[in-house]
Amino acid sequence: MKKFMNDAEQFLSESLAGFVAVHADVVALGEGGLYVSRAAPNKAKVALISGGGSGHEPLHAGFVGTGMLDAACPGQVFTSPTPDQMLAAANAVGGAPGVLFIVKNYSGDCMNFEMAAELYEGKIATVLVNDDVAVEDSTWTTGRRGVAGTMIVEKIVGAAAEAGKSLDELKALGDRVVAATRSMGVALTSCTVPAAGKPTFTLGEDEMEMGVGIHGEPGRRRVKLTSAKTIAGEMVEAIVADIAKSGVTGGPIILLVNGFGGTPAGELYLMAEMARTDLAARGFTLARMIVGNYITSLDMAGCSITITAVDDALLALWDAPVKTAGLVWG
């Protein structure tokens, strides 16, 4: 294993120190390094807080800033943050309008965010993200995993929070975006957790893991490597078949092609083109497309495809200005 690090136990704290130093105009490190918050919190609005194990950067700390999150709680690599982190973040950025937790559907995250919500003394609600269509029940989850669609939820709900929407309105909006979002991933290589020092799993030179999770959890099946068009087609087919259960069989969508950290940009754009043409042939209108490394898995080579069915109101929220370390426009 070759990684830039000093000591595995200090990897997170030293990485966070560098992150907040580089982006000091946007974020600040909370007391004791328990959370990352906006450099200038706004307690007059509903506060959005998310978090999870590190190793998925820029998720979640990279999405703290104007138009998205108010705070994020980073755990150790692929390890849920603790309830005291979440409670400290809520107390630091939450005000009278309330706090909304945005939680990926992993057992540790769900349990710890639920404990923090019970301890928090103000108004609070939770949106649970479960966009992965690969498997219904898997390692670390009961039900579908929360993966790359989390970024879309945080962006759309974050814009509405910035516009002054109430806690109840934001909770309903978040649930609506989750219901309209589906994702699936594929891995060409494993990732290596710094503390482990070896790959999480092993793939042959001619193998890929279809439906892999963002922590390297098993997917639907291990298969031989094939063309980008065939890979994208299988992923799109699974996504479209699942979202059709909610009555979505065409119309305008946001398409996100997300890299897992070890895939060159050219390959991601190629996968985006394969997904775009497949979805267009199925009657979907590509209202917006975004390609890049947003919800990574350390150094894993692979990608995920996410679609979110949208209307004019959701598109307006997606297009609203945002300024974070990981996402900037407007």
NORUR-V667174 format. One record per backbone hydrogen bond with DSSP energy under -1.0 kcal/mol. CO is the residue of the C=O (numbers start at 1). NH is the residue of the N-H. E is the energy in kcal/mol with one decimal. If there is no record, write none. Layout:
co->[CO	CO]
nh->[NH	NH]
e->[E	E]
This chain:
co->[3	7	10	11	12	13	14	15	16	17	18	19	23	23	26	28	30	31	35	36	37	42	47	48	48	49	50	52	54	55	56	56	58	60	61	62	63	65	66	69	70	71	72	73	75	76	82	83	84	85	86	87	88	89	90	95	98	99	100	101	103	104	106	107	108	109	110	111	112	113	114	115	116	123	125	127	129	131	138	140	145	147	148	149	150	151	152	153	154	155	156	157	158	159	160	161	166	167	168	169	170	171	172	173	174	175	176	178	180	182	183	184	185	186	187	191	193	193	204	206	208	209	210	210	213	217	221	223	227	228	229	230	231	232	233	234	235	236	237	238	239	240	242	243	243	244	251	252	253	253	254	255	256	257	258	260	264	265	266	267	268	269	270	271	272	273	274	275	276	277	279	280	283	285	285	288	290	292	294	297	300	301	301	302	303	304	305	306	307	308	311	312	313	314	315	322	327	329]
nh->[5	10	14	15	16	17	18	19	20	21	22	23	26	27	39	37	33	34	30	72	28	45	100	70	71	102	73	75	78	298	59	296	62	63	64	326	69	68	323	65	38	50	36	52	54	79	86	87	88	89	90	91	92	93	94	98	47	125	49	127	129	106	110	111	112	113	114	115	116	117	118	119	120	99	101	103	105	183	141	107	132	150	151	153	154	155	156	157	158	159	160	161	162	163	165	164	170	171	172	173	174	175	176	177	178	179	180	181	309	307	133	305	211	303	209	200	196	197	207	225	223	187	220	221	216	213	210	208	231	232	233	234	235	236	237	238	239	240	241	242	243	244	245	246	248	247	285	310	287	288	308	290	306	292	304	297	268	269	270	271	272	273	274	275	276	277	278	279	280	281	284	283	251	253	287	255	257	259	59	300	262	188	189	260	186	258	184	256	182	254	315	316	317	318	319	329	324	322]
e->[-1.0	-1.1	-2.5	-2.0	-2.9	-1.9	-1.8	-2.3	-2.7	-1.6	-2.2	-2.0	-2.0	-2.7	-2.5	-2.6	-2.5	-1.2	-3.6	-2.6	-2.5	-1.1	-3.3	-3.1	-1.5	-2.5	-1.8	-2.6	-2.4	-2.7	-1.5	-1.1	-2.9	-2.4	-1.5	-3.1	-2.4	-2.1	-2.6	-2.4	-1.8	-1.7	-2.9	-1.9	-1.1	-2.6	-1.7	-2.7	-2.1	-2.2	-2.3	-2.5	-1.6	-2.3	-2.2	-1.4	-2.3	-1.8	-2.6	-2.9	-3.1	-2.2	-2.9	-2.5	-2.4	-2.6	-2.1	-2.0	-2.1	-2.3	-1.9	-1.4	-1.8	-2.0	-2.9	-2.9	-2.1	-2.8	-2.2	-4.1	-2.5	-2.2	-1.5	-2.2	-2.6	-2.1	-2.4	-2.5	-1.7	-1.9	-1.6	-2.4	-2.2	-1.3	-2.1	-1.6	-2.4	-2.5	-2.2	-2.3	-2.9	-2.3	-1.9	-2.5	-2.4	-2.1	-1.0	-1.6	-2.5	-2.4	-2.9	-2.7	-2.7	-1.8	-2.4	-2.6	-1.1	-2.5	-2.0	-2.8	-2.3	-2.3	-2.5	-1.4	-1.7	-1.9	-2.4	-2.4	-2.5	-2.9	-2.1	-2.1	-2.0	-3.0	-2.4	-1.9	-2.3	-3.1	-2.4	-1.6	-2.6	-1.6	-1.2	-1.4	-1.6	-1.9	-2.4	-2.1	-1.5	-1.4	-1.8	-2.3	-2.5	-2.0	-2.3	-2.7	-1.6	-2.5	-1.8	-2.3	-2.2	-2.1	-2.1	-2.5	-2.9	-2.3	-1.7	-2.8	-2.5	-1.9	-2.2	-1.5	-2.0	-2.5	-1.7	-2.5	-2.3	-2.2	-1.3	-1.9	-2.6	-3.4	-1.6	-1.9	-2.6	-2.2	-1.7	-2.7	-2.3	-2.2	-2.4	-2.2	-1.6	-2.4	-2.6	-2.1	-1.9	-2.4]
